[in-house]
Amino acid sequence: MNIVRELEEFYSHAPGNPDGWGLFCKTDSSLLFDKENIRADRSSHLKSLLSGNIEAKAAIAHIRLATIGYDKMENTHPFKGYDLSANEWIFAHNGTIFESEALTKYTYEQDGDTDSERIFLYMLDCLNKAVRKKQGALTSDERFEVLDRIVCSLSPENKLNLLIFDGEMLYVHTNFKASLFMMQTDLQLLFSTKPLSSGNWKEIPFTQLLSFKEGQLIRKGTRHGNEYIPDQCSINALYLAYSGL
């Protein structure tokens, strides 16, 4: 279905999220993946994209407010990559990582400098480890179990709002109250950090990975209970560390 109206409303929030935009869309026969490190409402390229029809069975759109990482293309979302079975993964993160030794090594491997990209690289490594152990492509249940373990391990003390798509399933997670909502209609299942329009928007289930297929909830993960509660001291210390001061 045509999702231009929803995208126009979403990208209208760009003034408060000025550090880049991205868009992934999947149809029956094609893929769209595009992004820029400029404010969405100032992008002539995005305006051109939205001037026509954008038909999609699945889509992830992002507007970035930089917290960790500079204003450059490598830091814009979503991220795209492949596991060893050639399965394509699309990843978007809204949040901040304060504590995680598991992500440290990716500081030296990533193209950009965001904590979000480090999560994505770690996720691909975990998936590849499971592919090598099985010696073959993972089933949807096996992919879910890998992601569930990742969410449970990274969520303590970290803000972990995630949208992940593997070509078949959409995975959704939040551990920060009132920061991720969903609305179900006869034709669409929408997710947004803030309700986009009038309608029956609801907070998604909290501190638990969810997977959806073609608009239907398929599976719920471990209810880990690791709620993110902002700590200004930790935030200030992290920003100071990345400021180079």
VEXDREN-2710 file (C-alpha; in Angstrom, 1 decimal):
% VEXDREN-2710
k/r/px/py/pz
1/MET/0.0/0.0/0.0
2/ASN/1.0/3.6/-0.5
3/ILE/2.6/5.0/2.7
4/VAL/3.6/8.5/1.5
5/ARG/1.0/10.2/3.8
6/GLU/2.4/8.4/6.9
7/LEU/6.0/9.2/5.9
8/GLU/5.2/12.9/5.3
9/GLU/3.8/13.1/8.8
10/PHE/6.7/11.3/10.3
11/TYR/9.4/13.4/8.5
12/SER/7.5/16.6/9.6
13/HIS/9.1/16.1/13.0
14/ALA/12.6/16.7/11.5
15/PRO/13.1/20.1/13.1
16/GLY/13.5/18.3/16.5
17/ASN/15.6/15.6/14.9
18/PRO/17.8/17.5/12.5
19/ASP/20.9/15.2/12.1
20/GLY/19.8/13.0/9.2
21/TRP/17.1/10.8/7.8
22/GLY/16.8/7.3/6.4
23/LEU/14.2/5.1/4.8
24/PHE/13.9/1.4/4.0
25/CYS/10.9/0.0/2.1
26/LYS/10.2/-3.5/0.9
27/THR/7.6/-4.3/-1.8
28/ASP/6.8/-7.7/-3.5
29/SER/9.5/-7.1/-6.1
30/SER/11.9/-4.4/-5.0
31/LEU/13.7/-2.6/-2.1
32/LEU/14.3/1.0/-1.4
33/PHE/17.1/2.0/0.9
34/ASP/18.1/5.7/1.1
35/LYS/19.5/8.1/3.7
36/GLU/21.2/11.5/4.1
37/ASN/23.0/13.3/6.9
38/ILE/20.9/16.4/6.5
39/ARG/17.6/17.5/8.1
40/ALA/14.7/15.7/6.4
41/ASP/12.6/18.7/5.7
42/ARG/15.5/20.4/3.9
43/SER/16.3/17.4/1.7
44/SER/15.3/17.9/-2.0
45/HIS/16.0/14.2/-2.6
46/LEU/13.5/13.1/0.1
47/LYS/11.0/15.6/-1.2
48/SER/11.4/14.0/-4.6
49/LEU/10.9/10.5/-3.2
50/LEU/7.7/11.6/-1.4
51/SER/6.3/13.3/-4.5
52/GLY/5.3/10.0/-5.9
53/ASN/3.9/6.7/-4.6
54/ILE/5.9/4.6/-2.2
55/GLU/4.3/1.2/-2.1
56/ALA/5.6/-1.0/0.8
57/LYS/4.8/-4.2/2.6
58/ALA/7.3/-3.3/5.3
59/ALA/9.2/0.0/6.0
60/ILE/11.5/1.5/8.6
61/ALA/11.9/5.3/8.6
62/HIS/14.3/7.3/10.9
63/ILE/15.1/10.8/11.8
64/ARG/18.2/11.3/13.9
65/LEU/18.9/13.5/16.9
66/ALA/22.6/12.9/17.5
67/THR/23.6/11.9/21.0
68/ILE/26.7/9.7/20.3
69/GLY/28.4/10.2/17.0
70/TYR/29.0/13.1/14.7
71/ASP/26.7/14.5/11.9
72/LYS/27.8/12.3/9.0
73/MET/26.4/9.8/6.6
74/GLU/27.9/6.8/8.3
75/ASN/26.0/7.6/11.5
76/THR/22.5/7.9/9.9
77/HIS/19.9/5.1/10.4
78/PRO/18.8/2.6/9.4
79/PHE/21.8/0.4/9.1
80/LYS/21.9/-2.5/6.6
81/GLY/24.0/-5.6/6.6
82/TYR/24.1/-9.3/5.8
83/ASP/24.7/-12.4/7.9
84/LEU/26.7/-15.4/6.7
85/SER/23.6/-17.0/5.1
86/ALA/23.2/-13.9/2.9
87/ASN/20.1/-12.8/4.8
88/GLU/19.7/-9.0/4.8
89/TRP/19.1/-7.2/8.1
90/ILE/17.8/-3.6/8.6
91/PHE/18.3/-2.0/11.9
92/ALA/17.3/1.3/13.6
93/HIS/18.0/2.3/17.2
94/ASN/16.6/5.1/19.4
95/GLY/18.6/5.3/22.6
96/THR/22.0/5.3/24.2
97/ILE/24.4/2.7/25.4
98/PHE/26.1/3.5/28.7
99/GLU/27.4/0.1/29.8
100/SER/28.4/-2.8/27.6
101/GLU/31.8/-4.5/27.4
102/ALA/30.5/-6.7/24.6
103/LEU/30.3/-3.6/22.2
104/THR/33.8/-2.2/23.0
105/LYS/35.7/-4.0/20.2
106/TYR/33.3/-2.6/17.5
107/THR/34.6/0.9/18.2
108/TYR/37.6/-0.1/16.1
109/GLU/35.6/-1.9/13.4
110/GLN/32.7/0.4/12.7
111/ASP/32.4/2.8/9.7
112/GLY/30.9/5.6/11.8
113/ASP/31.1/6.4/15.6
114/THR/27.6/5.7/17.0
115/ASP/26.7/3.2/19.7
116/SER/23.8/2.1/17.5
117/GLU/26.2/0.8/14.8
118/ARG/28.1/-1.1/17.4
119/ILE/24.9/-2.8/18.5
120/PHE/24.2/-3.7/14.9
121/LEU/27.7/-5.2/14.3
122/TYR/27.4/-7.1/17.6
123/MET/24.0/-8.5/16.5
124/LEU/25.4/-9.6/13.1
125/ASP/28.3/-11.4/14.9
126/CYS/25.9/-13.2/17.2
127/LEU/23.8/-14.3/14.2
128/ASN/26.9/-15.4/12.3
129/LYS/28.1/-17.5/15.3
130/ALA/24.7/-19.2/15.3
131/VAL/24.9/-19.8/11.6
132/ARG/28.3/-21.3/11.9
133/LYS/27.3/-23.5/14.7
134/LYS/24.3/-24.8/12.8
135/GLN/26.2/-24.9/9.5
136/GLY/23.2/-23.4/7.7
137/ALA/20.6/-20.6/7.6
138/LEU/18.7/-20.0/10.8
139/THR/14.9/-20.5/11.1
140/SER/12.7/-17.6/12.2
141/ASP/12.5/-19.1/15.7
142/GLU/16.3/-19.4/15.8
143/ARG/16.8/-15.8/14.7
144/PHE/14.3/-14.7/17.4
145/GLU/16.2/-16.5/20.1
146/VAL/19.5/-14.9/19.1
147/LEU/17.9/-11.4/19.2
148/ASP/16.2/-12.2/22.5
149/ARG/19.5/-13.0/24.1
150/ILE/21.0/-9.8/22.8
151/VAL/18.2/-7.7/24.1
152/CYS/18.4/-9.3/27.5
153/SER/22.1/-8.8/27.7
154/LEU/22.3/-5.2/26.5
155/SER/19.2/-3.8/28.2
156/PRO/20.5/-3.3/31.8
157/GLU/21.3/0.4/32.3
158/ASN/20.9/1.1/28.6
159/LYS/18.1/2.7/26.5
160/LEU/17.3/0.1/23.9
161/ASN/14.4/1.1/21.5
162/LEU/14.8/-1.1/18.4
163/LEU/13.2/-1.8/15.1
164/ILE/14.8/-4.7/13.2
165/PHE/13.7/-6.3/9.9
166/ASP/15.2/-9.6/8.5
167/GLY/13.1/-9.7/5.3
168/GLU/10.4/-11.8/6.9
169/MET/10.0/-10.7/10.5
170/LEU/9.9/-7.3/12.2
171/TYR/11.4/-7.2/15.7
172/VAL/10.4/-4.5/18.1
173/HIS/11.7/-3.7/21.6
174/THR/11.6/-0.8/24.1
175/ASN/12.7/-0.6/27.8
176/PHE/11.9/3.1/28.2
177/LYS/8.3/4.0/29.2
178/ALA/6.2/6.0/26.8
179/SER/8.8/6.0/24.1
180/LEU/7.4/3.5/21.6
181/PHE/3.8/3.2/20.4
182/MET/1.8/1.1/18.0
183/MET/-1.5/1.5/16.1
184/GLN/-3.3/-1.4/14.3
185/THR/-5.7/-0.7/11.5
186/ASP/-7.4/-3.0/9.0
187/LEU/-4.5/-2.2/6.6
188/GLN/-1.5/-1.3/8.6
189/LEU/0.5/-1.9/11.8
190/LEU/2.4/1.3/12.6
191/PHE/5.1/2.0/15.2
192/SER/6.4/5.4/16.3
193/THR/8.3/6.9/19.2
194/LYS/5.4/9.4/19.4
195/PRO/1.8/8.9/18.2
196/LEU/1.7/10.4/14.7
197/SER/-1.9/11.2/14.2
198/SER/-5.4/10.7/15.6
199/GLY/-6.2/7.0/16.2
200/ASN/-5.9/4.3/18.8
201/TRP/-2.2/4.4/19.6
202/LYS/-1.0/2.3/22.5
203/GLU/2.3/1.7/24.2
204/ILE/3.9/-1.5/23.1
205/PRO/4.6/-4.2/25.7
206/PHE/7.5/-3.2/27.8
207/THR/10.9/-4.8/28.4
208/GLN/10.2/-7.6/26.1
209/LEU/11.2/-8.4/22.5
210/LEU/8.3/-8.8/20.1
211/SER/8.2/-10.2/16.5
212/PHE/5.6/-9.4/13.9
213/LYS/4.9/-10.9/10.4
214/GLU/2.6/-9.2/7.9
215/GLY/1.1/-7.1/10.7
216/GLN/0.4/-9.9/13.2
217/LEU/2.2/-10.5/16.5
218/ILE/4.0/-13.9/16.2
219/ARG/6.1/-14.2/19.3
220/LYS/7.0/-12.5/22.6
221/GLY/10.5/-12.9/24.2
222/THR/11.8/-13.0/27.7
223/ARG/10.3/-10.3/30.0
224/HIS/13.7/-9.2/31.3
225/GLY/12.4/-6.2/33.4
226/ASN/15.4/-4.0/32.7
227/GLU/13.7/-0.6/32.6
228/TYR/15.8/2.3/31.4
229/ILE/15.6/5.2/33.9
230/PRO/17.5/8.3/32.9
231/ASP/20.5/9.2/35.1
232/GLN/21.8/12.7/34.4
233/CYS/25.2/11.9/35.9
234/SER/25.7/9.0/33.5
235/ILE/24.5/11.1/30.6
236/ASN/26.9/13.9/31.4
237/ALA/29.8/11.5/31.9
238/LEU/29.1/9.9/28.5
239/TYR/28.8/13.1/26.6
240/LEU/32.1/14.3/28.2
241/ALA/33.8/11.2/27.2
242/TYR/32.8/11.6/23.5
243/SER/33.5/15.3/23.5
244/GLY/37.2/14.8/23.6
245/LEU/37.6/17.0/26.6
END
